[in-house]
Amino acid sequence: MFPFFAAVFLGAFLLFLVQPMMGRFVLPWWGGAPAVWTACLLFFQTALLLGYFYAHLLSKHLPPKRQWVVHLALLVAACIALPPVPVAPVADATDALSPVWAVLAMLSSTIGPPFVMLAASSPLLQRWFALGHPQRSPYRLYALSNAGSLLALLLYPVLIEPWLARVDQAYAWSWLFVGFAFAIVWAGWKLRHASPARETPDVAAEEDAPAAPSLRQRLGWIGWGALGTGLLAASTSALTLDVAAVPFLWIGPLTIYLGSLILTFDHPRWYRRGVFAFLLPVTLLVSLDQRVFASTAPLGQLLITHLAALAVATMICHGEVYRSRPAATHLTAFYLSFAAGGVLGTLLVAVASPAWFNFDVDLPVLWTAVLAGFVLQLTRERDLRLARLLAAGFLAASVLAPLLRPVEEPGLGARLHLLLDLAQQHPLTLACLAVLVVAIDFRLPPGWARQWTRRTTVGLILLVAFSAWHTVGSALRPPPGLVESRRGFFGEVTVTDYPSDDPRAASRFMGHGNTTHGIQLRHPDYRSYPTSYYSEGSGIWRVLSRANQQPGRHIGVIGLGSGTLAAYGMAQDHLTFFEIDPNVVDLAHTRFTYLADTAAEVDVRLGDGRRLLEQEAADTNAPRYDVLVLDAFSSDAVPVHLLTREAFATYLRRLAPDGVLVVNVSNRLVDLRRILEAHAQHFGLTLAHLIHRPEADRWWAFSSEWIALAPQRAALDDRAITSWTGLAAPTELEGVTWTDEFASLWSVLR
């Protein structure tokens, strides 16, 4: 048995180790967008499906010994693709869907054959194990394989990513893949001793073999598989949107996903349906409520509620799949259907949802679908106890969600007051909950012995309807004042108007995630005002308004937003904006007037700022920038590849000898100052930390932190800057070095 255990464990370890490893290669080529990982998940799920399909065909049409020979030959052939070191593709950022297909094409050519062979090995090994040990359940091997996958995910951010360069990781993975091929040889050698009665293909099974799974069973496997992977992709995207699209943050949701597979497939005792029936509405509704207040809620609370909802939902998805598992004879068909659902769920999140909806509705729709699927299962089984526990969970969520909302005055009294206000403002919610309690006949013993009735079914239907109205309906409902909403590969961008009789209050906002990308005052007398992080008194204002400024400046800006920085352009100035999101470019031109009103000459270039600057650096005739501004943040997320030492080397090559590099480090989640301190020491730059705390009555001016760096001290030794800050680096901070090969987010989390 040990050869099978070793091969299954090592194969799963390699299967999931390669996923964050390839993500480290891919991220910089598409701007570090969170959707890059969703596209990677789509590839991995598709390759997994192909592997399972190959394993299913092999087990149905060849005897076990020949299966081993064919599989080993293909494993050896897959070694030709090693090591998995991708080549940077040419991505067209003007098409919102093209990055998805470009990611798929690049991964297919780089890691496709080895990944498919690894994916096929798990069901094949389980099938061979069932033939050799018919008295043992092969599904425990699936739990073991997921344990190997989990170990890979836990080791990657702790031992592998911090110590091995990306190329070294690829070579080490290749040698382990060769070792896996030897493990298959070992397991196949044990298979040679199988009895002659088991040398025939599965189609020649005995007459008393279990019946083939029904269509409803297969649809159930596909549906639950789709919901599980869809939740994984949507949850990871939501999490990384507010922090950074780095492997360390991908691993959290993926660990929970794998953990649910390990527990549910190990033994039925881990999936207590009553417990999860109660927790399902509690975690889902509380997490959705927290998303509404994501900009002000504590980060730890957001992470806990978000990941708890994912854990409960995936436990239900995988627990229901395991409860309907077939006999070992149909094992490969089971995994094939489950993998098909995985591809479907990821495809919906990565491709279909951005094309169908202008709003990010993935999580509300998926969570409601999990609830509806669970209720459908309860209706079929007529399980009154689970129905009551589900209703109790809704009642608990209606109380817990308001109590966890951020309030201006801390304390239990303020939260209880909020709860009473909500009860008065939303009587329909309480009425619906009351109907549920009556319909489901929620009583203490001896009421527990009552039978399932039509009222129970009606109550469950009302429960699902309430959930859909509360979650999906609110997500699809446009906010007041919405002018336009765009959604693409790089996220959702909204433009919202806030009318007012006060000329300095009527405004238009551009939003991306939880971050304001720009504000423009609507009144003609004030619409040229620089606002938000760029207002008068901010760090960028200090640099662009310094006393020794000269006309005819060349200013480069990575990150367009609404184009607010164009307000600082003067006649003869030339402003070049670098923006990767085509939706942002279009909205800045059509919904805001900063670009049209400026006296400077403006050029907007579509693409990743670092890659475009690298292309410029190859042109010796291209003029250098007097001021280069780095402000490319989607929500509070950090595009890591823009802050590495190699990126700063590119910026300095494009900077004039007396130029200034200005970086917006306003971020509530990570402390970017430490990275810039390390870069300043490495390149010998002068550094100035510019903090702005505007007056309360200037609502359009945001608190901001900027850091200015210059090769020559004289560039920052100006009264416009030194009157507000010294030039000494912040000595209380220990610098943190980020490179293209090593970038640890742990070191800069606040």
N, C-alpha and C positions, 0 to 999 in steps of 0.2 A: 504493500500500500504506500510505503514511503515515496517511491519514485513518482507516483501520481500526485501526492501531496506537494512534493518539491517542485514538480513541473507546473502545477496549477498556481502555486504561490508565486514563483518567480515570474511566470508569464503575466499574472495580474500586476505584479510589482512594476514590471517594465511597461505595461500598457498604460498605467496612470502616471508613471514617472515622466514619460515623454510628453505628456500634455502640458504641464506648466513650463517644461523645458522649451518646447516649440513656441509657446506663447511669448517667452522672453525674446525670441528671434523676431516674431511677427509684429509685436506691438509698435515699435518705432516706425514701421513702414506705413502705418495708417493713423498717425497722429496720437497714438496712445489712447484711442477711444475705447470706452467700455464695451462697445458693440463688437470689438475685435474678438474678445473672448467668446461671445455668443456665436460668432461665425466659426471659431475654432471648435466649439462644442458641436455645431452642426456637422462639421467634417468628422469628428470623432464618433458621433452617433451613427453617421452614414457608413463609415468604415466598419463599425461594430456590426451593423446590419449585414453588410456584405460578408463579413467573416462568419456570422451565424448562418447565413444562407449557404455559403460554401460547405460549412460543417454539416448542415442538414442534408444537402445533396450527397455528400460523401458517405454519410452514415446510412442513407437509404439505398444506395446503388452499389456499394462495394463492401466486401467482407472486412472485418476489423484489421486483419494483417495487411491487406492491400491499402486500407485507409492510412495506416501508419506509414507505409512506403511512399505513397503519394504526398502525404502531408510533410514528411521529412524532406522530400525532394523540393517541394515549393518553399520550405523554410530556407534551404540552402540557396535557392534562386533569389529569395528576398534579400539575402546578404549583399547582393550586388548594389542595392540602394544605400548601403551604409558607407560612411557615417551620415546621419540625418542633419546636414548643415545646409540650410536653404540659401538661395540667392535672392537678393532684393528684387522684387518685381516692380513693374511700372504700373502704378494704380491710377486710374482716372477718377479723381475726386468729384468731378462734375456730375457723375451719375450716382444717385443715392444707393443703388443696389450693387454697382460694380465692385465695391470693396469686398462684399460677401463672396462673390464668385472668384475674385482674385485670391482671396485667402484660401478658398477651397482648392483652386488650381495649384497654388504653391504648395500646400500641405500634401496634396495627392502625389505630386511629383517628388516630394522630399521623403515622406514617411509612410506613404500609402501602402506599398506591399508588405513591409514588416508589420505594420499595425494590423492589417487584415489577417495576417497569419497568427499574430498573437491573440486577436479576438476570436478566431476560430478554434484555437487550442483549448480554451476552457470547456465549451460544450463537448468537444471531441473527447477530451480526457475524462469528463464525467461519464460519457457514454461507454467508453472503454472500461472505466472503473465499475459501472453497473454490470457489464458483461462478466467481468472477472470476480465480482463480489456481489452477487444478486441479493444477498441477505442484508446488505448495507445500503443506506439511502445516499444517492449521489448528490442530493441537494446540499448536504453539509460541505461538499467541495466548493459549491458556489459561495457559501458563506466564507470559506477559507480564502477563496480568490479575492473576495472583496476586502478581507483583512489585509492581504498583500497590497491591494490598491491603496488602502488607507495608510499603511505604513509608508508607502512611497510619497503620498501627499504630505504626511507629517515630517518626513525627513527632508523633503526638498527645501523648504524655507529655512530650516535650522542648520543642516549640515552640508547640503549640496550647493544651493544658490550662493551663500556667503563665501564659499571656499573654492569653488571651481568656476572658471570662465565658461562661457556658453559653448565654445568649440570643444573644450576639454570635457564638458558634460556629454556632448554628442559622441565623442570617442569612447568614453567610459560606458555609455549606454550600449554602444555597438558591441563591445566585448561581452557585456552581460547577455546580449541577445544571442551571441555565439554560444555562451554557456547554457542558455535556455534550449538551444537546438540539441545539445548533448543530453539535457534532461529528458527531452522527447525521445531520444534514442534509448535511454534507460527505461522509460515507461513502455515504449514499444517492445523492448526485449522481454519485459514481463508479460506483455500481451501475447507473445508468441506461444506461451504455455496455456492459452485459453483452450477449453475443451472443443472438440470438433463440432459439437452441436451448436456452438456459438460462432462458427466460421461463416455463416450465411448472412446476407444482408438483412436489415430489419424488415424488409417487405416480406420475407419468408418466415415471419414469426409464427408462433404456435397458434392453434385455432382458438385457444382460450385467452388470447391476448386482450388487454383492455380495449374498449371501444375508442375510436378516434374522438378527439375533443369536438364538441359542438361548435356551431358558428357563434353562438352567444358567448361561449367561453373564450374563443379566439378574439372576438371583439372586446371582451372585457380585458384581456391581457394587453391588447393594443391601446385601449382607452386609458387604463391606469398607467401604462408605461409612458404614454404621451403626457399625461398630467404631471407625472414625476419629473421628467426631464424638462418640460416646459417651466415648471416652478423653479427648477435649478437654474435655468438660463435667465429667467426674469428676475429671480432673487439676486443672482450674482450681478446682473446689470444694475439693479437698483442700489445695491451696496457699493459697488465701485464708482458709481456716478458721483457720490458724495465724498469719496476719499481719493482713490487712485486706482487705475487699471493695472494692477501688478499681481503676479502669481500668488503672493502671500494672502491677498484678499480673495482670490478665486478659491483658495484651498478651503476656507471656512465652509461655504455652502456645499462644496463638493464632498467634504468630509462628512457633513451631516447626511447628504444623500447616500453615500456609501455606507455610513453607519446604520442607516435604516435598512439597507439591503442585508447587511451582516446579521442584524438582530432578527429580522423577520424570517430569513432563510435558515437561520441556525436552529431555532426551536419555536414552536407556537406560543410558549410561555411569555415571550417578550412582547407579543402584540396582544395586549389586553383591550379588547374592543370597547368595553365600557369606559375605561379611563380615557381613551382617545376620542370616544363619542362626546364626552364632556369637554375635553380640551380643544376640540376642533373649532367650535364657534368662539370660544374664549380667545384663543391665540390669533385667529384670523381677523376678528373684528377689532381687537385691541391693536394689532399691528397695522391694520389699515387706518385706524384712527390716529396712530402715531405718525403715519406718513403725511397726514394733513399738517402736522405741526413740526415737520422735520427740520425746519430752519431754526427753531428755538429749543427743541427738545434736546436733552443731554445725549451725547454720542453713545455712551454705554447703554442707556435705556433703549435707544433706537436699535442697536445691534442685538440686544437680548430679545426684544419683542419680535424683531424681524427673523432672526434665526430660530426662535422657538416656534413661530408659525410654520417655517419651512420644515422643521423636524417633525412636528405633529402631522402635517399634510403628507410628507413622504412616507412616514410610518404607516399611515392609512393606505396610501397608494400601493406600497409594496406588501403590506400585510394582507390586503384583499387579493393581490395577485397570488401570493403564496397559498392562501386558503383554497384557491381554485386550481392549484398545480395539477398536472396530469401524472399518470404513471411514467416510470422511467423510459418505457417504450417510445413515448412521444416527447421526450425531453428536448430534442433539438427543435421540434416544431414550436414548443413552448417558448424557448429562448428566441427563436426567430420572430414570433409574434410580438414578444416583449420589446425586442430591439426595433422592430418596425414602428411601434408606438413611440420609442425614444426619438427616432428620426422625425416623426410627425410633430411631436411636441416642440422640438428645437426649431424645426422649419417654420412653425407658426410664429414663434417668438422672433426669430432672426430675420425672416423675409416677409411673411404674410402680414403680421400685425403692423409693421411700419408702413406697408403699402396700403393697408385698409383703413387705418385710423390715424387721425392727426393728433390724438392724445395718447399718452402712455397708459393703456388700460390692461396691460398684460396680467399683472398680479391680481387685480380685482376679478377679472374674468376667470383666471385659473383657479383661484381660491373658491369662487362660487361654484365652479364646475366640480371641484373635489367634494364640496358639500352636497351638491345635487347627486353625484354618483354614489356617495355613501347613503343618502336618503333612499335612492332607488334600490340599493341593496337591502336596506332595512325593510322596505315595503315588500320586497319579494319574500324575505324570510319571516315577516310579521313579528319582529322582535320588539315587544312593547317596552322592555327594560331599556334597551338602547335608545329608543325614541324618547323616553322620559329624560334620560341623561343628556341627550342632545338639546332638549328644551331647557333643561337646567343650565347648560352651558351658555345658551343665549341670554338667560336672565343674569347670569354672573357677568357676562361680557358687558351688558347694558349698564352695570354698576362700576365695573373695573375700568373700562375705557375712559370715562370722564375723570376718574380719580388719578389717572396717570398722565393727564394732559398737563403741559407746563402752565403755571399760573404766575401772575405778577407777585402775589403775596404768598410765600411758602407757609405751609402748615395744614393740618387736617381740617381745620374750620373753613379755610378758603376753598378747599376741594369739595367739602360737603355742600357748601353754598353753590359751587359750580354745578354739582349734581342736581340740586333742587331746581336751579335755573333751567337746566336742560330738560328736566321732567316737565316743566311748565311750557317750554318752547316746542317740545316734540311730543305732544300727547298721542299722535298717531303711532309712534314707536311703542309707547307703553301699552296702548290699546291692542296693537298687533301681538305683543308678547302675552297679554292677558288672554287673547283668543287662543294662542298656542297652548297655554296651560290648560284651559278648559277643554280644548279639542283633544289633547293627548291624555286628558284625565289624570293629571299629575297628582297623586295622593300618596299618603303614607300607608303602610300596611294596615288593613288587609287589601287596600286598593291595588297593591302590586299584582294581585292574582287575577285582575280583570283581563279580559281577552281583547285582542286587536279588533277594532271596529272601524267603520267607515270614517268616524270622526278622527281617528288616529291618522288615517291617510290624508284627510283634509288638512289636519294640523301640520303635518310634515310638508305638504305642498305650500301652505302659507309660510312656513318657516323658510323654505327655499326662496319663495317670492320676496319675502322681507329682506333676505340676504342680498338678492340681486338688486332690489330697489336701493338698499342702503350702500352697496359697494359699487356695482357696475354702473348703476344709474348716476350716482354722484360723480364717478370718474368720467362718464361720457357727457355730463352736463357742463356746458361751457361756463367759465367764471364770468361774473359781471364785467362788462366793459371790454370783453375780448374782441380784438380787431381781426387777428389772424393767428392761426396755429400751423406750424409745419413740423413734420416728423420725418427723420431720415436716419441714415446709418450713424450719424454723430449725435443723435438725440432729438428731443422735442424743443422747439423754439417757439415762444409765444410773444405776441405784441398786444398790450392791453392799455386801454385809455382810462384815465381817472379824471372826469370832468369836475370843474369847480368854478365858482364865481370869482374866486381870488385869482388874479392873473398869474401869480407865482405858485399856484397850487395845481392848476390844470396841467396834466402831464401825460406822457406816453412812455411805457416801460417795455423793454425787451428782456425776456426771461429765458433762462436755460437751466433746467433742473431747479435747484434752490438758490441760484445766484442771479442777481440782476446784471444783465449784460449792457445795460445802458438806460438812461433816462433823458428825455427831452421835454422841456417846458413848452407848452403848446402856444402860448401867447407870442405873437410876432416880435414883441419887444424883448423877449427873454429866451427865444429858442436857440440863440447862439451861446447861451451859458454852458460852460462845461459842468457836468454834474457827477454824482455818485463818487467813485473812487478817484475821479480826475478833477474835482472841483477846486476852486481857488483855495490855496493853502495846502493842498495835497503835495506829496513828494514829487509827482510828475510835473505839477505846476511850478514848483521851485526850480526844477532843472530846466524846463522850457522857458521860464521867465527870468533866468539869471541875467545879471547886469551886463555881462560881456557877450551877449548873444549877437550874432551877425546875420544879416539877411542872406537869403539863398541857401538855407540849411537843407541838408538831406536827412530826413527822419524816417526810420524804419520801425514798424510796429507789428509784432507777431500777435495776432488776435484783433479782429475788427470790432466785434460787438455792434453797437449802433453807430459807430464811427465818431464817438464823442471827441477823441483826440484831434480830429480835424479842426475843431474849434480853435486850436492853438496855431494853426497854420497861417503864415503871413505871406504877403506877395513875394514872389520869387522862391518861396520854399517849395520843396518837393517831398511829398509824403507817400511812402510805399507801405501799404497794409498787406500782410500775409494772413490769409484765412482759409482753413481747411473745409469748413462747412458751407456748401453752396446755398443752403437756405438762409444762413446768416448774411451772406453777401447780398442776396436778392432783397431781403427785408430791410437791410441798411440803406439800400438805394431807393426802395419804393415806399417805405413807411416812416423814414426819418430824413431830415434835411441837412444833417451835419456835412455830409460829403458834397452836397450841391452848394451849400452856403459858404464854404471856406474859400479864402483868397488864394490858398496854395494850390499847386498842381497835385492831383491825387491819382495814384495808381493802385488798384486792388488786384493782387495776384492770388489765384486760387490754388491751394495746396498746403502741405505741411511746411511751416516756416523754416524749420531746420534744414530740410532737404532743399528748399528753394534757395536758402542762403548758401548752402554748399555748392549749388550749381552756379550761383553768382560768383563765389570765390574763385572758380576756375576761369572767370573772365577778368583778365588783368586790366581791362579798360573800364570796368564798372566802377562808378564813383562810390567812395566809402561813406558810411553814415556818420553824421555828427552826433546824432542821438539814436540809439537803438533801444526800443521798448519791448520788454517781454511781459505779455499779459494774456496768455492763452489758457484760460481756465474755463472748463465746463462745470458748472456748479462749483463745489469746493474740491473737485478732483484735480490731481496733479499729473500733467503729462510728463512722466519721469524722463523720457528721452530728451526733453528740452532743457533739463537741468543737470546733465552730466558734464564731466570735465571735457569730453570730446565736443559736446555741443558748445561749451563756452569758448573752446579754441576756435571754432568756426565763427562765433560772434566777434571775437577779437580780431580775426582776419578781415572781417567786413567793417570794422570800426575805424574811423579816422584816428590818427595819432593823438589828437587832443579831444577825441570823442568821449561820450559817456554812455554806459550801458545801465538802463534803469529797469528794475524788476519789481513787479507787484507781488509782495509776499503776504497780502491780506488773506488769511486763511484761518478758519476757526478750528481746524482739525490737525494740521501739521505745522511745524515750525520750520519754515524754509530758510530762515536766517542762517541756520547752522551750516547748510549746504553752501550758501554763498560766501560765508566766512572761510570755509575750506578752499573754495575756488580763488578767493582774493589772496590767500596766503600762497597758494600754488603758483598763480600767475603774477604775483607781485603787484596787485591792484590796490588803489586807494578806495576805501569803502566809507560810505555815509549812510546812516540809518535814519530815514525820514518818516516820522510819525505825525499823523494829522488827526486831531479830535475836534471836529467842527462844533459850533454853537448849536444848541438844541433848536433854535428857530429857523435854522437853515436846513430844512428837512431833506432837501435834494442832495446835500453833501454827506457822504458816508465817511465814517472813520476808516482810515486806511494806513497801511504800512508799505513803504517803498524802500528799496535799497538801491543806491546809485554806486556804480563801480567805474573807475577810470584808470587807464594806464599811467596818466600823468596827474599828479596831485593838483596842479594848477587848474585843471578842468573842473574840480569841485571846490577849490579854494576861492569861493565867491560869496559875497555878503548875502545874496539871496538864499544861499544854502546854509552857510556857517552861522548865520544869525539864528537859525532854528536848531542846528545840530552840529556836533563836532565831527571831525573826520576819523576819530579813533574807532577801531572795530569794537563790537560789543564783547568785552573781555569775559563776561560771565558765561558765554557760550563756548562749548567745545565743538570745533568744526567737524563736520561729517562729510566724507568724500563719497561722491556718487560718480560712477563711470558707466559706460555702456555695458560692461561686463558685471559690475557689482553695484547694486542700488538697493539698500535696505530701508524700507519704510518704517520699520520698528524704531529706528534711531531718531526719527523726527516727529513721531506722534506726540501731540500735546497731552 
